Amino acid sequence: MSGSAWIARDKFRVYYIFTESRKTMEIIKDTTDFHIEGPSAIAIGKFDGIHKGHRKLLSDLIEEKNNGRKTVIFTFDPSPASFFAGHVVPGLTTREEKREWFLQNGIDVLIEFPMNEQTAATSPEEFVKRYLVDQMGAKYVAAGMDVSFGDKGRGDWKLLSALGKEYDFETHFIDKVELEGKEVSSTLIRQEVTNGNMEKVARLLGCPYTIHGVVSHGRALGRTIGIPTVNVIPSKEKLLPPNGVYYSVVHVGDKILRGMTNIGTKPTITDEDVVVSETYLYDFSGDLYDKDISVSLLSFKRPEMKFNGIDELKAQMSSDVENGRIYHHNMETSKHNWSE
């Protein structure tokens, strides 16, 4: 059984999440007053998207378990982008998605370090001494070559390396991973998501771009016209591609279902400005209300359109469904690998 629990410990609260496999991960959030029994191996970063570059860094981090070190992810909440903007800036990965990924990949502790005016003004030297060394017992610190930390981002890989020598911890820096002649970065992936280039996004991430959520009740219009859909309202933290129709696959527990997903506001039937993910599932009948599902967007089909009426909408949806069957058949025949 999956679950989570808050546990009081000393002056702060820690959050444990666990899955059916009994994996556990400690989450420390909303406080700067924490302590971790070292020695610790720490990776610092925003980890937006957890792309191929991040995976290389995290793979090296997890190997440090063999040296008897506790694996720690040190990230920021809210994200620096949201903090400095003063509002939620959607990213590639929501808070819950990051938690789940780190848990499933064997991380021991996740620190969601609070970004506020006080912590943002901490000098790079104090940041390393107080948090990494004194409170976490750092013996290994990994980051990308573009790492920045402390007041005005003055801390960089050179300073972190020098402080590692001063405080006796090893530093490890990951060069940018390249794909098709470009550096793989969260910035590049966000641009490709915004442009709707889902195949390119999958190659950069190493997996398809996925929206997670709980199936909600809609107006059941799809069911009345013979094309029922499962509806998910995406998190405000999630960057969405352009409104439109996408070929997709949906994960429900251990089931993988082929689908066709519309991202948009349903302009033909409502004037509401709420973006919804609506997915028609091929060869499926059943009730998924209130179930957790993951919708992976594979390829952009067409932009969202406003039709003159329900009959015109139904005709277009029927055409989309048939085109989707052909797409999925071709994908299965070619045994496509999204990580390539």
N, C-alpha and C positions, 0 to 999 in steps of 0.2 A: 504494500500500500504506500502511495506517495503522501508526503506531508511536510510540515514545517513546524518549528516551535521556537518561541522566544525563551531564552534562559538568562536569568540574572547572574552576573559574575563580577565580583569586586565592585568597582565604581561604574561599570558600564554593562550594557546588555549585548548579548551576542545572539545571532539568529542562525539556527541550524536548519538546513533543508536536506531531505533524504528521499530516495526513490525506492522502488520495489526491490532493487538490487542491494539496498541498504548502504549505498554510498552516502557519505555525509560531507558537508562543507560548512565551515563556520563563516558567517557574514558579520562583519563589524561595520556599523553605519551610524550616522548622526552624532559622532563624537570624535574628538581628537585625543581623548584620554583613554588609551587602550594599551594593552601589553600582550606580547606574544612571546612564549618561551622559545628561544632560539635553540640551535642555529637555524636561520631562515634563508631560503632562496627566494628572492623577490623579483617580480617583473613589474615594471612601471609603464603605464600607458593609458590611453583613452579606450583602446580596443573597440573602436567603432567598426562593425562589420566582421571582425575576427577573420581577416582575409589571409592570403597565403603567407604574407610577411609575418603577421601575428602568429600563425601556426608554427612557423619555424622557431620563433622566439619561445613559444610555449612548450614546444617539443624539447628544446634544450633545457628549459626550466624544470620540466617534469623528470628529466634524467638526474637532476640533483637529489631526488629522493634516494637514489642509490648511495649518496654520500651522507645519508642520515639527516638531511635538511628538510624542514617543513616548507612546502611550496605555498607562496603567498602572491596573490595578485593585488597590486595597489593601483586603483583607478579613482575616478573623481565623480561626485554626485552633488549637484547637477554637473553636467559636462561643462568644461570651460567655455564652450561656445554658447550654451544656454545661460550660464552665469553672467558673462559679459554682455550678452544681448538683452538680458532682463526678462526673457520669456523662453518657453520650451522651443528649442531648435531641433526639429526632427532629425534623427540619425538612422544609420543602417541597422542598428541593433538596439532594442529596448533594454531597459534594466533587467526585466525578467528573462529575456533571451540570453543575455550575458550570464546571468546566474546559472541558468540551466546548462549552458555550454561548459562553463568552468567546472560545475559539479560533475557532469558526465565525463570530463577529461581528467579527473583525478586531482584537482586543486584542493589543498587543505583549507586555506583561509582566503576569503575575498574581503578586501577593505574598500568600502565605498566612502572615500575620504570627502568630508563636507567642504564644498567650495563656498566661501563667503568672503567678505571684505577682509576679515582678520587673517584667515588662512592664505588668501591670495597675496597678502603683503609679507608673508614669511620669507626671509632671505633664503637663498639656495643652501647656504652653509648650515643654517639652523634647521632647515627642512631635513637634510641628510642626518645631522647629528641627533636631533630630537626623535624623529620618527623612525628612520631606517635603522640607526645604530642603537640608541637607548631603549626604544619601545618595541623593537622588532628583532633585535639580535642579528642583524644582517651579516651574512658571510658570503653572499653571492647576490649581485644585483644585475638584472638584464634589462635592456631597453633598446629601442631603435636608435639609429644614428641621429635622428631628428628630435630626440627627447628634449623637452624643455620643462623646467620646474622652478619654483620659487618666484619671488617678486618680479613682475614684468617678464617672466620667462627667462631670467638671466642665467639660470642653470642650464648647462648643455652637457654633451657627452664628455667633453674635455675636463670640465670641472668635476663631474661625477667620477671620472677615472682617477683624478688627483685625490679626491676625498676618499676614494676606496683605498688608496695606498696609505693615507693618513690614518684611517680607522680600521684598517686590516680586513677589508672585504674585497672579494674578487668582482671585477666588472666584466660584463659581456655585452657587446653591442652588435646588433644585426643590421647588415647592409640591406638596402632596398632590394626586393625581389623584382625582377623585370619580366614582363609578358608582352610579346609583340612589339618590343622596342620601347615600351613605356614602363616607368616605375609603378609598381602596384601600391596604391595608397587609398586611404578612405576617401580622400578628396576626389580622386579619379572615379572611384566606384559610385560615389554620390552623383557625380555628373552623368554617368552612364545610366543610373536608375532614373534620374530626371528626364533623360532622353528616351527612356523606354527600351534601351538595348539590353534586353534580359539575357540573351546568350552571352554577350560580352561580360555582363555582371557575374554570371555563373562561372565563367573562366577565371575572373579576377578573384572571386571568393573561394573557388574550389567546390562550390555547390550552388544550386539555384537560390534565388532571392525568395525569402519565405516570410509570410505574414502569419502570426499566431493569434489565436483568440478563441472565444467561446461562442458557439453557435447560438444566435439570437432569433427571436420570432420576428418575421417580417409581415408583409401584407398578404403573403401566400398567393400573389398574382401569378408567379411562375407555375404553381401547382394547378391553378384554374385553366391555364392554357397548355397544360401538358408538358411543361418544362420546369419542374420544381428545382429550387436552388437552396443551398445552405448559406446563411448570411452571417458574416462576422463584421463587427465594427472595429477597424484597426485602432491600435493605441495612438494617441497624439504624439507619442515619442517616435513613431515609425515613419520614416521617409517613404512616401508612396510614389510609384511611377505615374505617368500620365493617365488620366481617366481613359478607359477603353476596355477592350476584350482581349484576354490572354489565354493561351493554352496553359494548362496547369496540372499538377498532381496534388492530391490531398492526403495527408497522413492522419489517420484516426486510430490511436493506439498502435497496434502492429499491422494495421491494414494500410495499403497504398492504393488509392483510387484515382483513376484518370478523370480529368475534369476540364471545364472551360469556365473561366472566371471573368466577371465584369467588375472593374474598379470604377466607381463613380457615384453620381447622385440621383440616378434614375430620372432624367429630365422629362421623359415621356409621361410619367405618371405622378410626379410630385415636384413642387417648387422648393422643397426643403434642401438645405445646403449641407447635408450630412453625407460624407463619403462612406460607402459601404462596399465590402467585398462580397459578391454574390457568385456562388459556384454551382454550376450544373454538373452532376456526377454521372458518368456513363455507367450503365449496367449496375445501378445501385438503387435499392428501395429500402427505406428504413427511417427511423427517427433519430436525428443527431442533435436535437435541441439540448442546449446546456452542456454539450460535449466540448472538450478541448480539441481543437484541430489545428493543423498547420497547412497553409496553402502556399505551395511553391509555384511561382510564376515562371514558366519556361520560355514563352515567346509571345511577342505582341502581335495581335491579329488585326485590329482596327481601332480607331478612336471611338469614344462614346458618342452616340448620335441621338438626336431628338426626332422621333417619328410622328407622323400625322395621326396615328391612332394605334390601338392595341393590335389590330390585324396586321398592320405594317411591321410593328415590333415583333410579333410572333413569326412572321415570314423571315425576317432577318435572323432571329434567334435560331430558327430551324436550319437555316443555311449555315450559321456559325457552328451549330452542333455537328452537322455532317462534315464540314471542313475540319473540325476538331478530331473526328474519328480517323480521318485520313492522316492528319498530323501525328496522332498517337501511334497509329499503325506503323508509319514510317520510322518513328523514333524507336519503337520496339524492334523493328526489323534490323535497324542499323546498330542496335545495342549501344546507343550514344553514351559516352562518359562525360558528364558535365564538368569534371575537374580538369579536362584537357583543353 
